[in-house]
Amino acid sequence: MTRTPQVVVIGGGQSGLAAGYHLRRLGLDFVVLDAGTTAGGAWQHMWDSLHLFSPAAHSSLPGRLMPTQAGQEYPDAQHVVEYLTDYEKRYGLPVERPVRVLGVHRDGQLLRVETDSGTWHARAVISATGTWWRPFIPAVPGREVFGGRRLHTVEYRGPRDFAGRRVIVVGGGNSGAQIAADLARDTELTWVTRRPPRYLSDDIDGRALFDAATARRRALDEGRTDTGGVASLGDIVAVPAVREARDRGLLAANPMFSHLVPGGVVWPDGTRAEADAIIWCTGFRPALSHLAPLQLRGTRGHIAIDGTRAVGEPRLHLLGHGDWTGPASATLIGVGRPARDAARGIAELLT
Ligand code: FAD
């Protein structure tokens, strides 16, 4: 059976829902196809102790403020899942689950969306599939010979699995710092970062990141000097758990090791650390394999875009993968504006 809404949104996480909100406001006929079995996108899979780095009111999608969570200035991931579940229901967004998109193809005037549950044809597609589904681990020599447990951020749940163990955490971003802080008390922790950790000042939270990303985009759009954006502020938001571990001296960072051996890691000067587990908190790449048939891939796995619209396929918009699809567009508060722009762009195309 072939279905033909005007627009197919791929991905029913926060970005897909924000797109749905604006498509609905513009009166367009659309469907959201989501590979997950339940609402909440990546937030359903984050580790137990994770809290947002911004207060609820600054973590809201268009139209509805995130309610505060009792006793928590910074809500936890479960609270975000509940918010997204409610958001989807409140606006009656037509999300089909689980439907995995396998490929998007040009098909005359339409785009053909092939899934594991049939085929859709649409006049436009918004791809909002995030990054969580494509964990990245750098090609460090010996990565495959290490004999202990090997995990990426996406597989980490909490310290109980590692009590008393020798654990190496790799990565100097927010995930690395937070997971290192989570493990610092109960494990024999070695934290490894490519450069010395750069904490944002303690009184700054995710709100400042959003402002910095927006200011950078504005400066670039207006041809002014690059402000440096979020990177100019630091790499790590000093959320309460990180601040506490750091201030207690539990977060000493080591430089990057040169290679792995079956029992652990080795630094260039020959120093060794034995390990039972290594956790790679080394980031993600955009999950775009379903767009491969359109042959749009450019540098660093990104697709060339103008605003949110793909340069090589004007019926396709991308949302939420990172700053390259809009300032702070991979955050709850940041995705609203690019989602609105994408919906407006599609409305213009369809008229
Ligand atoms: P996702 O949440 O990944 O949703 C994508 C959806 O697409 C998923 O439901 C997935 O099942 C589906 N999908 C994927 N591939 C397909 C396919 N082929 N076919 C159909 N469906 C598909 N942001 C903040 O605002 N505040 C924070 O404090 C914050 N903390 C973060 C902490 C961590 C550790 C991480 C990793 C991110 C954090 N972020 C934070 C960033 C951001 O909010 C998330 O990355 C967010 O999940 C991105 O939403 P999304 O909808 O773009 O992608």
Residues whose N, C-alpha, C, O or C-beta is under 5 A from the ligand:
A	BS01	FAD	I10 G11 G12 G13 Q14 S15 G16 L33 D34 A35 G36 G40 G41 A42 W43 H51 L52 F53 S54 V99 R100 V101 A128 T129 G130 T131 W132 S175 H290 L319 G320 A330 T331 L332 I333
